[in-house]
Amino acid sequence: MEITNDPTINDYRTLFIEDTDFYNRIVLGSLLPHILWAPLPRFLQTWLRNYIGGVLLYFISGFLWSFYIYYWKRNVFLPKDAIPSRRAMVLQISVAMKAMPWYSLLPTISEYLTELGWTKSFPRLHNVGWLSYVVYLAIYMVIVEFGIYWMHRELHDIKPLYKHLHATHHIYNKQNTLSPFAGLAFHPLDGILQALPHSIALFIVPVHFIAHLVLLFIEAIWTANIHDCIHGKLWPVMGAGYHTIHHTTYRHNYGHYTIWMDWMFGTLRDPEKDEGKDM
């Protein structure tokens, strides 16, 4: 790593490295024999930890949510003909698992660049105080919302990107082909591009690095939620009702957590207003 004379950067770097090593020990040490992971370079340890964490989060959230809506609450949230087949869900899992090793590179590279002192991240809340923490986090989320909206929209508007990347995800275009497992069923580069605003924001605004990692992994839970076809009716959340419309019209509701970007840029379509209409 490059050496700097800035004591603050060096202090931050020490804390970032301590945090990374701690997370690696917690995840890898509890799941794998020490001899399998300890000799690996730190970068590979971090990648392996992110990969295992991503896989566990994907399967735990996907299976629990699918069990709840398709079996425990069968025909309560969705009619029988809207429940996806096991074959469709297995296909989605297969696509997601092929991409997961590549998805795991993004948080790994973000951690490495943060350890080098290249981002604006800070390691501890007391480095900035509560007020600044909240303000920075709000700015970070706006950047993420804006970035994901336009990245997603361009993946549709730029035809080669759609054909070679995003079309992999849009084979799921009806209620009975969508499921929580479709949330990460992307071409690997497509999934990385849509998560990239999280990492880009690290170079723009100071943000607590643990918050960044948590939000990045929350993507796995959030994407599972917005592919279950259940309209939650919680304004201004871009829930599954909105995202199901996106999968049927291909030109509306590109947003991520909220409807604000679609509202600002004229691509919002409200599922409640669409009830009874042919989409």
Secondary structure as GFF3:
##gff-version 3
##sequence-region A 1 279
A	DSSP	alpha_helix	7	31	.	.	.	ID=ss1
A	DSSP	alpha_helix	34	37	.	.	.	ID=ss2
A	DSSP	alpha_helix	42	67	.	.	.	ID=ss3
A	DSSP	pi_helix	68	72	.	.	.	ID=ss4
A	DSSP	three_ten_helix	80	82	.	.	.	ID=ss5
A	DSSP	alpha_helix	86	103	.	.	.	ID=ss6
A	DSSP	alpha_helix	105	115	.	.	.	ID=ss7
A	DSSP	three_ten_helix	125	127	.	.	.	ID=ss8
A	DSSP	alpha_helix	130	157	.	.	.	ID=ss9
A	DSSP	alpha_helix	159	164	.	.	.	ID=ss10
A	DSSP	three_ten_helix	166	171	.	.	.	ID=ss11
A	DSSP	three_ten_helix	175	177	.	.	.	ID=ss12
A	DSSP	three_ten_helix	180	184	.	.	.	ID=ss13
A	DSSP	alpha_helix	188	201	.	.	.	ID=ss14
A	DSSP	alpha_helix	209	225	.	.	.	ID=ss15
A	DSSP	alpha_helix	240	249	.	.	.	ID=ss16
A	DSSP	alpha_helix	260	265	.	.	.	ID=ss17
A	DSSP	alpha_helix	271	274	.	.	.	ID=ss18
###
